[in-house]
Structure formats: structure tokens, C-alpha cells
Amino acid sequence: MFNILAITDNKLSSLNQCNSIINELKRISKKKIVVEYMEVYRGLLGYLPNFLIYFFLRIRYYFEPSKKIDFIISCGRISAPLNLVFKKKSIAKNCHILNPYFKKNEFDQIIIPQHDITKEINKNFVTTFGTLVDLKRFKKKNKNIRKPFDTTKKKISFLIGGNGKSSKILPEELEGTIKILNFLSKEYEVIYCFSRRTPINIKDMIKQKASKKNLFFPQKQINPYWCLLNISEYIFVTSDSISMLSDALSSGKKVYIVPIKKIKTKIKNFTKIILKKKMAKLFNGKLENWKYKKLSETNQVCKKLIKFLNL
């Protein structure tokens, strides 16, 4: 039996990143893997630098008995100090997903996307192209989520990002794609899927200008995001989200990038590489068929971890 402790902050994205590694390790390992999850709630801790969080957590857990842990995986800045606290208590191997911004040399492995590396690569860095994707989600089948969709028509999904520190979408940047999808709605079932960052004015504009027979999600508790990646023939994605682009390219489906001007340089560079490698395309007036080697970064990382952990 192999015991994993997964430590995250209370962000869903951090939990998803950890699960992407855990689920793939479970799939390819010959040993039985048992996982315990722990959350570090941000609260006041989120405002402190990591060295103070580390000092506080070392005192907090000093008198607690050691756990049987073989491997610690964490994601989220404030979870990194707790990772090191438990590493010292349990003498376990460990890794952190993304930049821990703290005691980098004390982590056995740091899984980090190439686009987030600004200086030299550390010896303990395991780099990825794009973000980690939970491959298990591609295999899940949920009949209730599939119910709203036409079972006979081929499908086109449009994944729309939104506004934040690294991007801002303007309505006019999407209008051309909406017109194209309205035309394609005669032959395909077109489905729009908004992210948590999509502003209300963008949602309202799309619903107003899109064909009335198109579908829009999420709807209440229904969010068919992963289902759409499975069932769509073509996927249109706004260029502001590296994670959505990574998900789409991990599906192996044909991906069209919808350009957004106000995005960070690292996101622009990621998009340029994808287009240069001909993994995705810009829409040129007609739907095309092409093949590319789909992203499998999670699998590649886990193959290295399997060797490192003797799993």
C-alpha cells in the first residue's frame, strides 16, 4: 500500500491539479494507492508571506503524531509550507504543483508549466507544456448531462473565458465567431460554455446574437464542460485561457482559437506555439480536418513520478 497526502488551499483549481496527478498514478501504478486530503484555508494566512506561514504551521503541528505518508503532493501557494512541515515529520518524498515561491530546493519535485518559468530551470523542476489535465474526466459518462443534446447532429462547442488579472474580453472580439457559428448551426448543434470568469455583459451579448436554437451552459447545477470535450467534433476556444486550451488539446479534437487582444505575454506566446505546431488553427472560413499529437502532459509527468517513487 502506498499512502499519499494531498494538500491544497480551498481553490477548486488546486484540487483539480492534484487529482490529475493522483488519478493518473492510480491508473498506471501496480501498487494500491490510498489518498488523504487536507485543506489549508486561506483566511488570514493568505495575506502572510510563505516563511511566516511555515513558521506558524511548524508550531501548529509540532506536537501532533507523525502519519504514515509515502508521498506528499500540494498545489496552491499557501499549501507549500504545510507540505514541507509534513515532509520533515514523516520523512516522505514530496512535490508541489506550480511555483511554491518558497524553499524551492527542499521540494523533491516541482511540477511547473514552461510558460511560468521566468529564470533558470531548477534541477528539481518537472516542466509541462500547458496545464495538467485530469485524464479520468474524459472517460466519465453521465447520461443526465448528455440529455439536453441532440443525439444525431455533430457538435461544435465554443468555450469562452473572461476577465481577470491576465485578460479582458471585448464583445466585438466574439461577434465574428458568433456569426460563423450561426451559419454552421444549420448543420451542427452549437453549444456555448461559459467559464466562471465570463462577465454578464458578454453572456447577455452572446445569447442575444447567437441562434435561438443554440444551447448555453452552465444551467443551474449542470455544467457539461468535460462532456463537451468528449462529444464535440470541433472546439472553439478563446485565447485567454491556457487551461481551457490545454483541456481542449488533451481531448484530441480539432481546436480553433478565437484571438483576444488583452492577454498576458506568456498566454500569447503559448498560443503562438500551438499555432506554429499546427495543433490548433485560426478559423479561415471553413471547417477543416487535421491531426495532431494530443497533449498528454499528465501522463508524461506521472511516468517520471512512478520511477522516482518506485511505484
KOLSE-693865 format. One record per residue (C-alpha): residue number from 1; residue in one letter; y, z, x. Coordinates in pm, 1 decimal, decimal comma, padded with zeros to 6 digits. Each point is the difference from the previous one (the first is absolute). Layout:
ATOM    nr   rest         c2         c3         c1
ATOM   NUM      A          Y          Z          X
...
END
This chain:
ATOM    nr   rest         c2         c3         c1
ATOM     1      M    00000,0    00000,0    00000,0
ATOM     2      F    00348,2   -00092,7    00125,2
ATOM     3      N    00297,4    00205,5   -00125,6
ATOM     4      I    00342,8   -00160,5   -00039,9
ATOM     5      L    00322,2    00183,1   -00082,2
ATOM     6      A    00266,0   -00230,4   -00150,8
ATOM     7      I    00356,0    00136,6    00010,9
ATOM     8      T    00287,5   -00167,5   -00183,5
ATOM     9      D    00344,7    00076,7   -00131,6
ATOM    10      N    00034,3   -00032,4   -00376,7
ATOM    11      K    00061,1   -00376,0    00012,4
ATOM    12      L   -00251,4   -00227,4   -00170,7
ATOM    13      S    00046,4   -00259,1    00275,6
ATOM    14      S   -00112,7    00253,8    00263,7
ATOM    15      L   -00311,2    00088,0   -00199,4
ATOM    16      N   -00079,5   -00370,3   -00049,9
ATOM    17      Q    00026,5   -00069,3    00373,2
ATOM    18      C   -00236,1    00287,2    00084,3
ATOM    19      N   -00246,2   -00110,7   -00267,5
ATOM    20      S    00000,7   -00354,1    00136,1
ATOM    21      I   -00146,6    00133,1    00326,4
ATOM    22      I   -00227,9    00258,9   -00160,9
ATOM    23      N   -00155,6   -00242,4   -00249,6
ATOM    24      E   -00065,2   -00260,3    00268,1
ATOM    25      L   -00152,6    00259,8    00233,9
ATOM    26      K   -00228,9    00108,0   -00283,6
ATOM    27      R   -00101,0   -00361,4   -00055,6
ATOM    28      I   -00087,0   -00089,5    00358,1
ATOM    29      S   -00115,4    00335,3    00141,8
ATOM    30      K   -00366,8    00098,1    00013,1
ATOM    31      K    00082,9    00369,2   -00039,7
ATOM    32      K    00082,7    00185,0   -00320,2
ATOM    33      I    00372,5    00067,9   -00009,3
ATOM    34      V    00151,4    00298,4   -00183,7
ATOM    35      V    00376,5    00003,9   -00053,4
ATOM    36      E    00238,0    00288,4   -00069,9
ATOM    37      Y    00357,0   -00081,3   -00103,0
ATOM    38      M    00306,2    00209,7    00076,9
ATOM    39      E    00365,0   -00059,4   -00093,4
ATOM    40      V    00310,4    00118,3    00179,9
ATOM    41      Y    00266,9    00017,7   -00268,9
ATOM    42      R    00328,1   -00121,0    00129,9
ATOM    43      G    00249,5    00236,3   -00164,4
ATOM    44      L    00208,5    00173,2    00264,5
ATOM    45      L   -00242,0   -00109,6    00273,2
ATOM    46      G    00110,8   -00358,1   -00050,8
ATOM    47      Y    00344,9    00084,0    00134,3
ATOM    48      L   -00129,8    00159,8    00321,6
ATOM    49      P   -00079,1   -00182,9    00325,6
ATOM    50      N   -00370,8   -00021,2    00079,4
ATOM    51      F    00007,3    00251,6    00286,0
ATOM    52      L    00128,0    00269,4   -00239,3
ATOM    53      I   -00256,9   -00097,3   -00263,5
ATOM    54      Y   -00267,7    00029,3    00268,8
ATOM    55      F    00123,8    00345,1    00105,8
ATOM    56      F    00007,0    00120,4   -00362,5
ATOM    57      L   -00347,3   -00136,4   -00082,9
ATOM    58      R   -00158,0    00144,5    00315,1
ATOM    59      I    00110,6    00346,0   -00114,7
ATOM    60      R   -00103,2   -00071,5   -00360,4
ATOM    61      Y   -00358,4   -00096,8    00092,1
ATOM    62      Y   -00046,3    00219,1    00309,3
ATOM    63      F   -00217,2    00265,2   -00168,7
ATOM    64      E   -00194,5   -00235,0   -00225,7
ATOM    65      P   -00365,1   -00057,0    00099,9
ATOM    66      S   -00085,9   -00330,1    00166,9
ATOM    67      K   -00158,3   -00270,7   -00214,2
ATOM    68      K   -00288,6   -00225,9    00092,8
ATOM    69      I    00196,3   -00319,0    00062,0
ATOM    70      D   -00111,1   -00299,6    00205,2
ATOM    71      F    00296,5   -00229,9   -00060,1
ATOM    72      I    00353,7    00046,1   -00131,9
ATOM    73      I    00199,9   -00288,5   -00143,3
ATOM    74      S    00358,2    00032,5   -00119,9
ATOM    75      C    00282,4   -00214,1   -00133,5
ATOM    76      G    00361,4    00091,8   -00061,8
ATOM    77      R    00246,2    00147,9    00249,8
ATOM    78      I   -00031,8    00364,0   -00105,3
ATOM    79      S   -00381,0   -00015,0   -00009,3
ATOM    80      A   -00014,8   -00081,9    00373,7
ATOM    81      P    00077,4    00358,9    00118,1
ATOM    82      L   -00272,7    00145,7   -00224,8
ATOM    83      N   -00244,0   -00256,1    00141,3
ATOM    84      L    00061,6    00141,8    00349,1
ATOM    85      V   -00023,3    00359,9   -00124,3
ATOM    86      F   -00349,9   -00059,4   -00140,3
ATOM    87      K   -00102,9   -00207,5    00300,5
ATOM    88      K    00058,3    00299,8    00226,8
ATOM    89      K   -00173,0    00241,9   -00238,9
ATOM    90      S   -00309,4   -00213,6   -00058,9
ATOM    91      I   -00013,5   -00200,5    00327,3
ATOM    92      A   -00034,7   -00317,6   -00208,3
ATOM    93      K    00089,2   -00358,7    00082,2
ATOM    94      N    00300,8   -00129,5   -00187,4
ATOM    95      C    00221,9   -00293,0   -00089,3
ATOM    96      H    00326,7   -00056,4   -00180,8
ATOM    97      I    00104,8   -00302,5   -00203,3
ATOM    98      L    00351,8   -00129,4    00078,9
ATOM    99      N    00241,1    00154,3    00250,3
ATOM   100      P   -00035,1    00382,0    00013,7
ATOM   101      Y    00341,4    00032,7    00172,0
ATOM   102      F   -00143,1    00299,7    00183,4
ATOM   103      K   -00240,7    00081,1    00288,5
ATOM   104      K   -00142,4   -00353,2   -00000,2
ATOM   105      N   -00220,4    00061,7    00302,3
ATOM   106      E   -00184,6    00284,7   -00176,9
ATOM   107      F   -00148,8   -00236,2   -00261,1
ATOM   108      D   -00324,7   -00170,9    00097,8
ATOM   109      Q    00093,2   -00308,3   -00202,4
ATOM   110      I    00320,2   -00114,4   -00169,8
ATOM   111      I   -00044,4   -00287,1   -00244,5
ATOM   112      I    00326,7   -00189,1   -00013,5
ATOM   113      P    00111,0   -00346,9   -00119,9
ATOM   114      Q    00128,8   -00234,4    00268,4
ATOM   115      H    00328,2   -00043,3   -00186,6
ATOM   116      D    00074,9    00376,0    00032,8
ATOM   117      I   -00032,5    00007,7    00378,7
ATOM   118      T    00343,1   -00008,6    00162,0
ATOM   119      K   -00091,0    00110,0    00353,6
ATOM   120      E   -00305,0   -00022,6    00224,5
ATOM   121      I   -00344,1    00040,2   -00154,0
ATOM   122      N   -00160,6    00337,6    00075,2
ATOM   123      K   -00360,2    00008,4    00124,8
ATOM   124      N   -00110,8    00176,2   -00318,1
ATOM   125      F    00159,9   -00257,0   -00235,2
ATOM   126      V   -00228,8   -00204,1   -00225,8
ATOM   127      T    00219,4   -00282,3   -00125,3
ATOM   128      T   -00032,2   -00191,9   -00325,9
ATOM   129      F    00156,5   -00318,5   -00129,0
ATOM   130      G    00151,7    00110,4   -00328,7
ATOM   131      T   -00099,2    00314,4   -00184,6
ATOM   132      L   -00338,7    00158,4   -00062,5
ATOM   133      V   -00165,1   -00111,7   -00323,3
ATOM   134      D   -00263,8    00194,1   -00192,1
ATOM   135      L   -00265,8   -00271,9   -00019,7
ATOM   136      K   -00199,6    00203,7   -00252,2
ATOM   137      R    00265,3   -00076,2   -00261,9
ATOM   138      F   -00087,7   -00369,2    00007,4
ATOM   139      K   -00351,0    00082,6   -00119,3
ATOM   140      K    00093,3    00229,2   -00288,9
ATOM   141      K   -00047,1   -00154,9   -00342,5
ATOM   142      N    00175,4    00149,4   -00300,2
ATOM   143      K   -00069,2   -00170,4   -00332,1
ATOM   144      N    00288,4    00178,6   -00173,7
ATOM   145      I    00253,8   -00134,0    00251,1
ATOM   146      R   -00134,4   -00354,3   -00035,5
ATOM   147      K    00022,9    00001,0   -00382,0
ATOM   148      P    00360,9   -00131,5   -00028,8
ATOM   149      F   -00078,8   -00313,6    00201,3
ATOM   150      D   -00119,6   -00339,2   -00116,8
ATOM   151      T   -00356,6   -00040,8    00122,6
ATOM   152      T    00005,0   -00379,4    00023,5
ATOM   153      K    00333,3   -00089,2    00160,3
ATOM   154      K    00055,0    00011,7    00374,6
ATOM   155      K    00259,4    00259,5    00094,2
ATOM   156      I    00317,3    00019,3    00205,6
ATOM   157      S    00144,3    00341,1    00080,9
ATOM   158      F    00353,2    00070,2    00116,2
ATOM   159      L    00030,7    00330,6    00189,8
ATOM   160      I    00360,0    00117,1    00006,4
ATOM   161      G    00137,5    00261,6    00238,4
ATOM   162      G    00340,7    00158,8   -00030,9
ATOM   163      N    00283,8    00190,0    00155,9
ATOM   164      G   -00008,5    00268,5    00266,0
ATOM   165      K    00108,9    00080,5    00353,7
ATOM   166      S   -00153,2   -00319,7    00135,8
ATOM   167      S    00074,3   -00252,5   -00275,3
ATOM   168      K    00202,9   -00107,2   -00300,4
ATOM   169      I   -00101,3   -00269,1   -00248,1
ATOM   170      L    00264,1   -00207,2   -00177,3
ATOM   171      P   -00079,7   -00153,3   -00343,6
ATOM   172      E    00090,9   -00352,7    00112,2
ATOM   173      E   -00264,4    00015,5    00275,3
ATOM   174      L   -00273,7    00009,4   -00264,2
ATOM   175      E    00134,3   -00245,9   -00257,8
ATOM   176      G   -00142,5   -00310,5    00171,0
ATOM   177      T   -00349,4    00152,3    00014,7
ATOM   178      I    00021,8    00102,3   -00367,1
ATOM   179      K    00079,0   -00361,3   -00098,4
ATOM   180      I   -00298,4   -00123,1    00203,0
ATOM   181      L   -00230,9    00255,2   -00162,3
ATOM   182      N    00129,2   -00090,5   -00346,9
ATOM   183      F   -00106,2   -00358,4    00065,3
ATOM   184      L   -00337,2    00109,6    00141,0
ATOM   185      S   -00056,0    00220,4   -00307,9
ATOM   186      K   -00118,7   -00310,4   -00185,6
ATOM   187      E   -00313,6   -00005,9    00211,5
ATOM   188      Y   -00027,1    00351,1    00149,9
ATOM   189      E    00025,2    00352,0   -00130,4
ATOM   190      V    00301,0    00149,3    00179,5
ATOM   191      I    00020,0    00375,6    00057,7
ATOM   192      Y    00297,0    00191,7    00140,7
ATOM   193      C   -00064,9    00331,8    00174,4
ATOM   194      F    00292,8    00225,8    00092,3
ATOM   195      S   -00000,3    00264,7    00272,3
ATOM   196      R    00141,7    00352,4   -00022,1
ATOM   197      R    00307,6   -00132,0    00184,0
ATOM   198      T    00079,1   -00283,0   -00242,3
ATOM   199      P    00339,5    00078,9   -00161,3
ATOM   200      I    00035,9   -00012,6   -00378,5
ATOM   201      N    00253,2   -00284,7    00009,3
ATOM   202      I   -00250,1   -00219,6    00188,2
ATOM   203      K   -00277,4    00085,4   -00246,6
ATOM   204      D    00224,4   -00076,9   -00296,7
ATOM   205      M    00117,4   -00328,7    00152,4
ATOM   206      I   -00356,6   -00116,1    00065,8
ATOM   207      K   -00120,6    00089,9   -00349,3
ATOM   208      Q    00296,4   -00186,1   -00147,5
ATOM   209      K   -00040,0   -00319,2    00204,5
ATOM   210      A   -00380,5   -00015,5    00026,3
ATOM   211      S   -00221,6   -00171,2   -00255,5
ATOM   212      K   -00072,1    00223,4   -00299,7
ATOM   213      K   -00373,5   -00047,1    00044,4
ATOM   214      N    00007,3    00148,1    00350,1
ATOM   215      L   -00123,7    00356,1    00057,1
ATOM   216      F    00195,5    00281,3    00166,5
ATOM   217      F   -00137,4    00312,7    00167,2
ATOM   218      P   -00020,2    00296,6    00039,9
ATOM   219      Q   -00028,6    00077,3   -00371,9
ATOM   220      K   -00000,3    00375,0   -00066,7
ATOM   221      Q   -00301,6    00125,3    00200,3
ATOM   222      I   -00143,8   -00346,6    00066,8
ATOM   223      N    00069,8   -00147,3    00342,0
ATOM   224      P   -00242,2   -00284,4    00081,9
ATOM   225      Y    00136,7   -00056,1    00352,1
ATOM   226      W   -00337,6   -00000,6    00178,8
ATOM   227      C   -00165,2   -00184,5   -00284,1
ATOM   228      L    00260,5   -00277,5    00029,8
ATOM   229      L   -00074,1   -00038,5    00370,2
ATOM   230      N   -00363,3   -00054,5   -00097,5
ATOM   231      I    00035,9   -00240,3   -00291,7
ATOM   232      S    00303,0   -00211,3    00095,4
ATOM   233      E   -00030,5   -00353,2    00132,0
ATOM   234      Y    00349,4    00015,4    00152,1
ATOM   235      I    00219,6    00296,8    00089,2
ATOM   236      F    00378,6   -00019,1    00033,9
ATOM   237      V    00149,8    00295,6    00193,4
ATOM   238      T    00360,0    00091,9    00076,7
ATOM   239      S    00053,2    00021,6    00375,1
ATOM   240      D    00146,9    00352,2   -00003,5
ATOM   241      S   -00334,6    00182,2    00005,1
ATOM   242      I   -00234,3   -00006,7    00300,1
ATOM   243      S   -00253,9    00209,3   -00192,1
ATOM   244      M   -00016,2   -00242,0   -00296,4
ATOM   245      L   -00026,5   -00296,1    00235,1
ATOM   246      S   -00277,7    00177,2    00192,0
ATOM   247      D   -00186,4    00074,8   -00323,5
ATOM   248      A    00030,9   -00360,0   -00117,5
ATOM   249      L   -00115,4   -00143,2    00334,6
ATOM   250      S   -00293,0    00243,0    00009,1
ATOM   251      S   -00119,7   -00149,2   -00328,8
ATOM   252      G   -00042,5   -00343,8    00156,1
ATOM   253      K    00184,8   -00160,0   -00293,0
ATOM   254      K    00265,5   -00267,8    00043,6
ATOM   255      V    00334,1    00172,3    00051,2
ATOM   256      Y    00351,7   -00135,8   -00048,1
ATOM   257      I    00290,2    00198,4    00145,7
ATOM   258      V    00321,1    00027,4   -00203,0
ATOM   259      P    00284,2    00044,5    00255,6
ATOM   260      I    00239,2    00295,7   -00026,9
ATOM   261      K    00307,5   -00001,1    00224,7
ATOM   262      K    00090,3    00368,5    00024,1
ATOM   263      I   -00302,0    00139,5    00183,5
ATOM   264      K   -00048,1    00171,0    00337,0
ATOM   265      T   -00058,4   -00210,3    00309,5
ATOM   266      K   -00354,7    00133,7    00047,8
ATOM   267      I   -00091,3   -00120,7   -00352,1
ATOM   268      K    00154,6   -00342,3    00068,1
ATOM   269      N   -00197,5   -00027,9    00322,2
ATOM   270      F   -00323,4    00095,6   -00176,8
ATOM   271      T    00062,9   -00271,4   -00259,2
ATOM   272      K    00075,5   -00258,7    00269,0
ATOM   273      I   -00330,2    00072,9    00176,9
ATOM   274      I   -00194,8   -00034,1   -00325,9
ATOM   275      L    00160,0   -00336,2   -00069,7
ATOM   276      K   -00048,3   -00117,5    00359,3
ATOM   277      K   -00369,2    00089,0   -00014,5
ATOM   278      K   -00019,2   -00188,7   -00331,3
ATOM   279      M   -00150,3    00298,8   -00173,6
ATOM   280      A    00261,4   -00024,4   -00274,8
ATOM   281      K    00247,2   -00268,6   -00101,7
ATOM   282      L    00335,7   -00058,5   -00161,6
ATOM   283      F   -00029,1   -00185,8   -00328,6
ATOM   284      N    00094,6   -00367,1    00044,8
ATOM   285      G   -00029,0   -00125,2   -00357,8
ATOM   286      K   -00376,4   -00011,9   -00053,6
ATOM   287      L   -00294,1    00234,9    00025,1
ATOM   288      E   -00214,5   -00063,9    00307,6
ATOM   289      N   -00344,6    00101,1    00121,3
ATOM   290      W   -00042,1    00137,4    00351,1
ATOM   291      K   -00222,2    00240,6    00186,9
ATOM   292      Y    00082,5    00276,2    00246,2
ATOM   293      K   -00174,3    00296,2    00155,9
ATOM   294      K    00082,8    00283,6   -00234,9
ATOM   295      L    00131,4    00324,7    00143,3
ATOM   296      S   -00266,1    00260,5    00077,7
ATOM   297      E    00202,1    00251,7    00199,9
ATOM   298      T   -00163,0    00305,4   -00158,7
ATOM   299      N   -00344,7   -00125,3    00095,5
ATOM   300      Q    00108,6   -00075,2    00357,5
ATOM   301      V    00155,5    00345,3    00040,8
ATOM   302      C   -00309,8    00172,5   -00139,8
ATOM   303      K   -00231,5   -00188,3    00235,5
ATOM   304      K    00196,6    00151,8    00288,5
ATOM   305      L   -00007,7    00345,1   -00161,3
ATOM   306      I   -00377,0   -00023,4   -00052,6
ATOM   307      K   -00045,3   -00042,8    00376,9
ATOM   308      F    00255,0    00269,3    00082,6
ATOM   309      L   -00159,4    00252,6   -00238,4
ATOM   310      N   -00362,3   -00097,1    00071,7
ATOM   311      L   -00054,6   -00049,7   -00372,4
END
